[in-house]
């Protein structure tokens, strides 16, 4: 039905996202090591999220921080290692790109260290003018 292998279910209901499962992954990820559970809960509550469950357990997730009018920032995309290679990240990306609240946006952005090939499949490109981008970055904020 959802294009995923048997046993996998795409979950777009914000209230059905498992914050504890997300925290278990994100707190050990390279981009948010040590993030507190309360911070994950607040981030999920203030984002548009999608997840994938396998036999009732959340095994993948992505969230978009957006004003739902002009801009979206894709963040916290993950698939648990045992479930990689099943097309889960592609299913989540397709879901988000087609989401009615994310149409007509002027710009989407993301940061990734290792998933460029995935995003290229959906039309993402490196910054055309990186000199115009700036950041205020505190990588130790959760330490």
C-alpha positions as CSV (number, residue, x, y, z in Angstrom):
1,X,0.0,0.0,0.0
2,X,2.7,2.5,1.0
3,X,5.4,1.1,-1.3
4,X,7.4,-0.3,1.5
5,X,8.4,-3.9,2.1
6,X,6.1,-6.1,4.3
7,X,6.1,-5.1,7.9
8,X,7.0,-1.5,7.3
9,X,4.5,1.4,7.8
10,X,4.9,5.1,7.0
11,X,3.6,7.2,9.8
12,X,2.7,10.8,9.0
13,X,0.5,11.5,12.1
14,X,2.5,13.9,14.3
15,X,1.0,12.5,17.5
16,X,2.3,9.0,16.5
17,X,5.9,9.9,16.3
18,X,7.9,8.1,19.1
19,X,10.0,10.7,20.8
20,X,11.8,8.1,22.9
21,X,12.9,6.1,19.8
22,X,14.0,9.3,18.1
23,X,16.0,10.3,21.2
24,X,17.6,6.9,21.4
25,X,19.1,7.4,17.9
26,X,19.7,11.2,17.9
27,X,21.5,11.3,21.2
28,X,24.2,9.2,19.7
29,X,24.3,10.7,16.2
30,X,27.2,12.8,15.0
31,X,25.0,15.9,14.7
32,X,23.2,15.9,18.1
33,X,25.3,13.8,20.5
34,X,23.9,14.1,24.0
35,X,20.7,15.9,23.1
36,X,18.3,15.8,26.0
37,X,15.0,14.0,25.6
38,X,13.1,17.1,26.5
39,X,14.8,18.9,23.6
40,X,13.9,16.1,21.2
41,X,10.3,16.3,22.4
42,X,10.2,20.1,21.9
43,X,11.8,19.8,18.4
44,X,9.3,17.2,17.3
45,X,6.3,19.2,18.6
46,X,7.5,22.2,16.6
47,X,8.2,20.4,13.3
48,X,6.4,18.5,10.6
49,X,7.6,14.8,11.0
50,X,7.4,11.5,9.3
51,X,8.5,8.1,10.6
52,X,8.6,4.5,9.6
53,X,7.6,1.7,11.9
54,X,8.6,-2.0,11.5
55,X,6.3,-4.3,13.4
56,X,5.2,-1.5,15.6
57,X,8.7,-0.1,16.4
58,X,9.9,3.2,15.0
59,X,13.0,2.5,12.9
60,X,13.3,5.7,10.8
61,X,12.3,9.3,11.1
62,X,12.7,12.7,9.4
63,X,11.5,16.1,10.5
64,X,11.1,19.5,8.8
65,X,11.3,22.8,10.5
66,X,9.1,25.2,8.4
67,X,6.9,28.2,8.3
68,X,4.8,26.2,5.8
69,X,4.9,29.2,3.4
70,X,8.4,30.0,2.2
71,X,11.1,27.9,3.9
72,X,11.8,24.4,5.2
73,X,14.8,22.9,6.9
74,X,15.2,19.2,6.7
75,X,16.7,17.7,9.9
76,X,17.2,14.6,11.9
77,X,16.8,12.1,9.1
78,X,17.8,8.6,10.2
79,X,17.2,5.0,9.5
80,X,18.4,2.4,12.0
81,X,21.3,0.4,10.7
82,X,19.4,-3.0,10.6
83,X,16.7,-1.4,8.4
84,X,18.9,0.4,5.8
85,X,18.6,-0.6,2.2
86,X,14.8,-1.0,2.3
87,X,14.0,2.4,0.7
88,X,12.9,3.9,4.0
89,X,14.7,7.2,3.6
90,X,13.4,7.5,0.0
91,X,9.9,6.9,1.2
92,X,10.2,9.6,3.8
93,X,11.7,12.0,1.4
94,X,8.9,11.4,-1.2
95,X,6.3,11.8,1.5
96,X,7.8,15.1,2.7
97,X,8.3,16.5,-0.9
98,X,4.6,15.7,-1.7
99,X,3.2,17.0,1.7
100,X,0.5,19.6,1.0
101,X,1.9,21.9,3.7
102,X,5.3,21.9,2.0
103,X,4.3,23.0,-1.5
104,X,5.4,26.3,-3.1
105,X,8.3,26.9,-0.7
106,X,11.0,29.2,-2.0
107,X,13.8,27.3,-0.3
108,X,14.6,24.0,1.4
109,X,17.9,23.5,3.2
110,X,19.7,20.7,5.0
111,X,23.0,19.8,6.4
112,X,24.5,16.4,5.8
113,X,27.9,14.8,6.1
114,X,27.3,11.6,4.2
115,X,23.9,11.4,2.5
116,X,24.4,13.6,-0.6
117,X,23.5,10.8,-3.0
118,X,20.1,10.4,-1.4
119,X,19.1,14.0,-1.6
120,X,20.4,14.4,-5.1
121,X,17.8,11.9,-6.2
122,X,15.1,14.4,-5.1
123,X,16.6,17.4,-6.8
124,X,18.8,18.8,-4.0
125,X,22.0,20.5,-5.0
126,X,25.0,22.1,-3.2
127,X,24.5,25.7,-2.3
128,X,24.7,27.8,-5.5
129,X,26.3,30.7,-3.6
130,X,27.8,29.3,-0.4
131,X,29.4,32.6,0.4
132,X,26.0,34.1,1.1
133,X,25.2,31.4,3.8
134,X,26.0,32.0,7.4
135,X,25.6,30.1,10.6
136,X,25.7,30.5,14.3
137,X,26.8,27.0,15.4
138,X,27.3,25.6,18.9
139,X,28.3,22.0,18.5
140,X,28.8,21.5,22.3
141,X,25.4,22.8,23.3
142,X,24.3,19.4,24.7
143,X,27.6,18.6,26.5
